[in-house]
Amino acid sequence: MVDEAVLRELKGAVDRGQECMVVHYGCEDLYQAKDHPAAVSCIAIAGLGEGSSRAFSLADAPQELTGDAREIDLLERFYSFLATRQDSRLLHWNMNTSGYGFEALATRYRYLTDKEPEYTPPASRMHDVDALVASQFGGEYAKHPKLPNLVALNGLHKRFFLAGAEEAAKFAAGDIGAVRSSVTEKTRLIATIFDLLLEGGLKTQSSAGSVEFAGTRLDAVVTVVALGERFRYVERSLRHRHGKRDTLLVNDEYDAQDLLRALLKIFFDDVRDEVWTPEYAGGGARVDFVLRDYSLAIELKYARPPLNDKEIADQLIIDRDRYKQDTSVRHLLCLVFDPNGVLRNPRGLEKDLKRDVSAEDLAVSVHIYDR
């Protein structure tokens, strides 16, 4: 796991204007390259923030070169470029293994030329963005495959994006242009993900960005979940007013919605009511809350007969499918209150729903308050 200090160090480097570049590449199918290092078809580099990118591709090799000489030319152009950027930080996505990554590129070059690359960056200047995200949000921050799912959760466009196996198939078919487009787009997407991570705006399975409060930044989802944890205490405190003045008594879901709306206003400026009629039995008009600045929808449920484990799961699938049609929502957060112990296995239900109900472009989180 990457230490959080590394992320702070990188943020300082970016703030100081130090050059940071994203590197990604496409290659031969790793499972088919059994007796040799996987052949390389394209290496792309993108700078942070500026939107510039460049690619070293087989398609760019001089026409007079043939066979391995084309790939050698590609690799030498890449290493010559790195040699002119020795002070740069290199960001990547899982390029840290002997089978796929910087060492694999160097091994391929040695295999083809029997020489050492002109320059290989030290490990201290190479940073895995996947590991950086995991250090902040845990290893399950997105479904597998993580990169395309994280891209979808953040509403980023992937016009040319190909999975690794698809890139390898295009390479085998001689469609180097498709590989180049895919690899180049991935570097830009990884750069955007890193920028969002530094800014506190990255959306994951467990986060929808950060909110500024009392001079610090708080994760939006964590903040709402914490409000749920304190909800019952606030509710009980409201029952005891000076001189027995009128107060809000939480007797049903509608009372709870009013109280939650007020609590959300402490942290979020723009809290919108989303009134709709669910498609499940007994579902009258219901109010969800949508925080548009965070692409976050919040719904509240009270566990009571017949609203048991299965009913909540079934309802949440319907709710998910509805919000999948709303491209402005990327995260659905469901707060379930079960003070009377109606649910048989609340912890297991939380885990199952998080795994089974989340979609590629919509994270679903469920938090059950049963104590």
N, C-alpha and C positions, 0 to 999 in steps of 0.2 A: 504494500500500500504506500502511495506517495505521501510524504509528510506534508502537512498543510503549509509549513514554512516554505516549501518549494513554490507553491502557488503565490505566496506573498512576494517571494523573490522575483518571480516572473512578472507579476504586476508592477513591481518597482522598475524592472527593466523596460517594460512597455512605457511606463510613465516617463522614464528618462529618455525615451526615443531610441532605445537600442533596437537594432533590427531583429525581428523574429519572423521566421518563415516556416510554412507548412510544407512537408515533403510527403508524397505518396507515389506509389508506382503500380504498374500492372505487369503480370508475368505469365509464364507458362503454367499449366495446371500442376500444382505441387505434388499431386498424387501420381501423375504420369511421369514426372521427372525423377525416376528412381535411381538412375546410375550417373546423374550429373546434376549440378546446381541448376535450378529453374532459369530458363532464358527470360530475358527482360525485354518488354515491348515498348514501355513508355515510363518516364519518370517526370512528374510534374511538381512545380514549386509555386506557392502563392504567398505573397506578403500579407501581413495583417493590416486591416483597416483601409489600405489604399486600393484594394481590388485588383492589383496587378498580378499576373501569373505568367509562367513560361513552362514549356514542356520540351523534354528531350526524348524524341521518338524515333523509331526505326524509319518512319515515313520522312524524316528530315535528313536522313543520311544522304551524302552525295551519290548521284546516280551510278557513278563508276564503281562504287563499293558493292560487293556481293557477299552472301553467306554471313559467316561470323564477323567479318570486317564491319558490317553495318551496326551490329550490336556493340562491338568494341568502340566504334565512333560515338555511339550514344552514351556509353558509360564514361568515356574520356571527356566528353563535353560536360557531363554532369559533374565529374570530379574536378575539372578545371574551374567550373563555376563555384563550387564549394571552396576551392582554394582561395578565391578572391573574397570570400565572406567568412573568414575564420573567426570573426568576433560575433557572428550571428548565433542566435538561439534557433534550434531546429525542433519544430513541433511535428508530431506524427501520430498515426493511429495504429497501435500494436505492431510497430516496426522494430521490435526488440527481441526477435528470436533468430536462431541460426537458420531456420527454414524460410522465414520471411522477415526482411528488415534490412538495416544498414549492413549488418554482418553478411547477410545472404548476398547483397549486391557486391560487396568486396570479394566474397568467395567466388562469385560468378566471374568477376573481372580477372581474378588470379587464374581461374580455370581456362579462360580464353586466351590470356596473354602470358601467363607465367611471370607476371610482374605485380608489384604492389600499386594500389591506386595512388594518384598524385597527392591526395589529401583525404584523410578520414577524420571526421569530427570526433572529439572525445565524448565519452558518455555523459559528462557533466553538462554538455551543451545540447543534449537531446532529451526531449520530454514527451512522454506519451499522454496525449489529451484524454484518451479513455481512462487512464489511471488517475489523471487529475480530476476528472468528473467524479469518478468512484470515490476519491478521497473526500469529496464534499457531500455526496448523496448516497454512498453505499454501493456495493457491487450490483445491486438489482435496480439501478436507476432507470433502466429501459429493458424491454424485452429483447431477446436475441432474434436476429442479429442487431446489435445495439446501435451501430451508426445509422442505418436507414430509419430505424424506429425513433431515434433521438431527433433526426432530421424532421420526421413527420410530426412529432410532438411539438416542435417549435415552428411549424408551419412554413418550413423552408422548401423551396422548389427543387426538385431533382429531375430535370428534364432528360439528362444523359446518363444518369446513375445506373451502373450495372453491378450486380453482385460479383464477387471474385471469380466464381465459376463461370459466370457469363462472360467476363472479360477474357478469361483463359480460352473459352470457346471461340470468341471473336478473333483472338490472336491466332489460334490454330487455323481459322478459316481465312486468315490474311486480311481481316478488316481492322487494320491498325488505327484507322480514323475513329472508329467507335470506341476503341480502347483509350485513345488519347482524349476524346471528349469526356469519357467517364472519369478517368483519373484526374484530369484537370478540374472537373466539377467537384470531385471529392475534396481536393485541396481547398477550394473556396468554401465548401461546406464546413470542413474541419476548422478553418480559420474563423468562420462566423460563430461556430459553437464555442470556440475558445474566447472570442470577444464577449459573447453572452455570459460565459462563465465568470469572466473578470468583472463584468458590469453588474452581476447579480440578477440577470434576466433570463437565465437558462431554465427551460421547462423540462422536467423529467417525470418519471412515474411518481415521484414523491415531492416534487417542488413545482411551483408556478412562478418563480421569480421572487424578488425581495421587496419589502416595503420599508420606507424610511420612517423611523419613529424614535423620538427622544434622542436624536443625535447618533443613532446607529441604524444598521440595516437588519431587518428580521425576515426570515423566509416566510412567504405568504401562506403556504399550506401549513407549516409548523405553527404559525400564529393562530390560524383558524382552529386547528386541532387543540391548541392550548386553551382557546376560548371554550371549546367543548368540554375540556377537562374541568374548567372552573365554573361551568354553566350552572350546575346544581347548587354551588355555594352562593352564587349571585341570586339565584331564584329564592333560596331560603332566606337570605338577608333581606330581600324585598318584602317579605311577610311581616317584618318587624319595623314599623315606621313610628316616628314620634307622634304621640297623641292619637294613635290608631287611624292615621290618615289613610285615604284611599291609596291602593297600590295595585300592581300587576300580579295576579295570581296565575300561575302556570298550571292549568287544568287539562289542556289538550295541545295538539300540535300547533294550532293557530296562535295560542298564547306563547308557545315556545318560539315560533317564528318572529313574533313581535320583539321578544327579548333578544333573540340572536341578532336581529337587524340593528338594534341599538348598540349591542356590543361590537359588531363589525364596524360601526361608524367611528369607534374610537381609533381604529387603525387605518381604515380605508375611506378615502374621500368619495369615491363613486361606487355606491352599493345599489344595484338595480333589482327591483322585484321582477321575477319572471313568473307570470300567472298562466297556468295551463291545466288542462283536465287530463289526467293519466288514462291510459287505455286498460287499466286493470280494475277488477271488481272492487266496488266500494270506493273508488278513487274520485272524490269530488274535486272541485277546483283546488289547486295546490300552489303554494308560493315557493319557488326556489330563489336563491340570490345569485346574481351574476356579477363578478368583478371583472369588467371588460378590460381594465388595464393589465390584468394578469391572465386573461383567457380562462378564468376559473369560475365554474358553477358550483354552488353549494346547495345541497338538499338536506333536509332534516326529517328523520323518521322516529316515531315512538313505537317500540316493540310492545305489542299487546295482542291477545288472542283476537282474531286468528293470524295476526302478523307474526309468524314464526320464522325460523331459519330459512325454510324453503320459499316462503312467500316473499321475504326480503330479497333473496337471490333472484327470484323471478321478476320482481318489480324493478330491480336494479338493471337487469338486462334490457327491459323496455325503456327505462330512463336513459341508459347508455345509447341505445339505437336512436333515440330522439336527438340527443345532443351530438351524435355523429353527423347529423345533417346541418348542424350549426358550426360553420367553419371558424367562428370567432371564439369558440370554446375548445380548449385543448386538454382540460383537466376537470373531471367531475369528482367532487369531494362529498361523500355521504356521511353524515353524522347520525348515528343510531343511538338513541337513549333507551336503556333497558333497566330501569331502577328496580323492577320487580322480578328480574331473573326469568323472563319468558324464554329467552334464547338458550338453547341447550349447550352450544359450544361456541361462545362468542369469539374466542381467539382463533379457532380453526376457521370460522366463517370469514373473519377478516382476511386471513391468508388466502383462502380459496377464492374469494371474490376478487381480490387484487390480482391474482394470477389468471383467473378464467374470464373475467368480465372486461378487463382492459383491452382496448383495440389498438391498432397500429398508430392511429393519429389521435387517440383519445385515452389519456391515462385515467384510471378510475381508482380512487382510494376510499376505503371504508374504515371508519373508526367507531367502535362500539363502546359506549360508556355504561358499564353494568355495575359499577361500584360507587 
